[in-house]
Amino acid sequence: MGRDGAGARERKRHGRHYTPATLAGFLAGRVAARIDSTGPVRVLDPACGSGELLFAIRDALAGRLPGTPVELVGYDLDPAGLALARRRAARSGVEAEWRQSDFLADCAELPAESFDAVIANPPYVRTQQLGGAAAQALRGQFGLRGRIDLTHPFVAALPRLMAPGGVLGLLCANRFLTTKAGANLRALLLADLTPVELYDLGDTKLFEAAVLPAVTIAVRGAVRGDCRYVSVYEEEAGIAPDPESAGEPTADPGTVHPEIADPRIAGGEIADVGIAGGKGRDPGAAGSEGADLETAGSEGAGEIGAVRAVLPPRRDGSFERGPTRPGPQRRGAGQSPAGRAADARGGSRARGPDSCAGTANEERELFAALNGTTDAMVWRQGRRFAVTVGELAMEPGAAAASVGWRMSRVGHDDWLRGVSERMWRTFGDLGRIRVGIKTNADKVFIAAHWGDPADEPELLRDLITHHDLRPWWIDRSRRTRVLYPYELTRTHRVPVDLARYPRTAAYLERHREMLTARGYLTGAGREWFEHWVPQRPHLWRTPKVVFPDISDRPRFALDRSGAVVNGDCYWISLADLGGDAGAEDMACLMMGVANSSLGLRYYDAVCGNRLYSGRRRWITQYVSRLPLPDPGTPAALAIMRRVRELVAESEPGAAGQAELDELVDRAFAG
Ligand SMILES: C[S@@+](CC[C@H](N)C(=O)[O-])C[C@H]1O[C@@H](n2cnc3c(N)ncnc32)[C@H](O)[C@@H]1O
């Protein structure tokens, strides 16, 4: 691997993913806009790396409060990052205190209320990578619960250090907005702080990241008024109707990947750092040596430097709104159906007005839109992004933190209230939503063509993967099968006696080395030839609703074949819905809602947020929140009937889908 590859590995190992200058400028501008002080302004970055955020806040404050002394304090574990920060500071005549120390260990020694602002892009390292003991210690020290990542203790430490009215500018993974594990962070941001601005930067790729970024601005103490909430996601005009576009799935964020869950492995290197900067550092900015540490000569760095020069924040921290380009309108807004269809066919990628030019311009327009008060459409590297402006919808009481955050918008909220009023139950109320099997040795267990074990076909089961799923039906043309060495009559995993299957035993024996490398399995007292997660063997034969974990659109289908479901999909067994004819009706109702336009709109408003390129995750915690109408109503009965027809058709057409959409709308209409 080239220099870049090695650099990326190093960054990942040590969590050294720095914020690009433009994003640092935006974050700093938003923080500075809320600081009013005549005396010295003290600013802390608890994990400062090469100091990008501190340099940015200094610039922003110099613009907003000229002549006001600014005292910068940066902590970091990494001497190389700090050395770079020092050199940059010396070169540009910036005074700052750089402390090489473990902030989490040493923060208790800092006096309370000693900072007017904190600006941070803390390391994002998940519990699994932290290791159980370290995570437990951090939970105890910072009063956290459940699954944590390193962002949580960093944020937990901050309110005490902030003066009343002090401002926090936080850049972190946007997952906390919607995931169960994010409840810690949501609670922290609501306890002693008040969030005042939230930017879900979605799939803008403002910098390269394993996860998508969000910016939160919060103030210490109570603040009147709503929290502004802006999100940016690629417009969906280009969504391909091809289910293959769902790409390779990743593990459920709520699922501990077994390789990582194994404590002996978990103690190892830090393998996942979410907020990854790297590209677009600003070698042109005063004192910047970004190229040393990051992507030397990275494309676009110069352009981004130019943006910074063109676009200083105003005194109030906002940016000048970019000129409006006579570009395409927001999908659906004033466009004819024919135009929308053409749009969808052409996709957004190919038609960006400036798709090859003007990255600096694009960034300027993006940041201007983020600062704007109305929805906007911006272009970025040939892709079209919808900037949506609303407010943070606050649930009352404890639910404010326990329930994922969503955007509230005029008009939209009335619709949501109407659906909620007519909701009978949620999916989660009715049955378990399970992830599929995880073998952790797919090369051994999963194949379309089998040798020896094919002679003992009772252990080979059809396997449904995300490739096979369409809305309503399952395309089994791939014929993928899984070697499933379990007794199918047992409710819990009971591995078969391999002596009864000599050809399969010989096959597995040939792969013993690979299988026993999963030491966590045998370490847990299990057989070396087992799957890591085989799920419930006796349930496969019962019909089930199956859907892929990652997909741009819902693809819920009914399986009656007895196939096993792979770990890139989720499933709901009809046994959990009662197992009788009523269960199939209920399954049809669920599929009807899930695969409808209303279901998708509800998902976007309430359940989850999107990944790159419009992909969505359809995991338990999101799907369980989807609504169901009362199954006894005529509208619900009509949905069930229509879904039965759709399931029976080999390739349901658009007309059937449109009719279903209408029925679902009717079921939730007043
Ligand atoms: C995501 S980087 C952000 C750096 C910088 N603030 C920026 O935005 O460019 C996180 C930084 O946290 C540092 N770090 C990790 N654990 C730390 C700890 N316990 N105390 C202080 N710094 C830490 C890493 O060395 C890394 O430089």
The ligand as a MOL file (V3000), in Angstrom:
LIG
                    3D

  0  0  0     0  0            999 V3000
M  V30 BEGIN CTAB
M  V30 COUNTS 27 29 0 0 0
M  V30 BEGIN ATOM
M  V30 1 C -10.5450 13.3910 15.9420 0
M  V30 2 S -8.9870 14.0470 16.4230 0 CHG=1
M  V30 3 C -9.3480 15.7660 16.4480 0
M  V30 4 C -8.1560 16.6650 16.4860 0
M  V30 5 C -8.4640 18.1450 16.3570 0
M  V30 6 N -9.2940 18.6390 17.4410 0
M  V30 7 C -9.1390 18.4410 15.0460 0
M  V30 8 O -10.3580 18.6350 15.0780 0
M  V30 9 O -8.4720 18.4890 14.0220 0 CHG=-1
M  V30 10 C -8.9850 13.5020 18.0570 0
M  V30 11 C -7.7100 13.7390 18.8090 0
M  V30 12 O -7.9010 13.2380 20.1100 0
M  V30 13 C -6.6540 12.8410 20.6190 0
M  V30 14 N -6.9230 12.0270 21.8070 0
M  V30 15 C -7.3640 10.7480 21.8640 0
M  V30 16 N -7.5440 10.3810 23.1520 0
M  V30 17 C -7.2200 11.4550 23.9260 0
M  V30 18 C -7.2220 11.7000 25.3140 0
M  V30 19 N -7.5890 10.7580 26.1720 0
M  V30 20 N -6.8250 12.9060 25.7520 0
M  V30 21 C -6.4650 13.8660 24.8740 0
M  V30 22 N -6.4450 13.6970 23.5530 0
M  V30 23 C -6.8240 12.5100 23.0710 0
M  V30 24 C -6.0090 12.1590 19.4350 0
M  V30 25 O -4.6040 12.1180 19.5790 0
M  V30 26 C -6.4580 13.0770 18.2950 0
M  V30 27 O -5.4960 14.0450 18.0330 0
M  V30 END ATOM
M  V30 BEGIN BOND
M  V30 1 1 1 2
M  V30 2 1 2 3
M  V30 3 1 2 10
M  V30 4 1 3 4
M  V30 5 1 4 5
M  V30 6 1 5 6
M  V30 7 1 5 7
M  V30 8 2 7 8
M  V30 9 1 7 9
M  V30 10 1 10 11
M  V30 11 1 11 12
M  V30 12 1 11 26
M  V30 13 1 12 13
M  V30 14 1 13 14
M  V30 15 1 13 24
M  V30 16 1 14 15
M  V30 17 1 14 23
M  V30 18 2 15 16
M  V30 19 1 16 17
M  V30 20 1 17 18
M  V30 21 2 17 23
M  V30 22 1 18 19
M  V30 23 2 18 20
M  V30 24 1 20 21
M  V30 25 2 21 22
M  V30 26 1 22 23
M  V30 27 1 24 25
M  V30 28 1 24 26
M  V30 29 1 26 27
M  V30 END BOND
M  V30 END CTAB
M  END
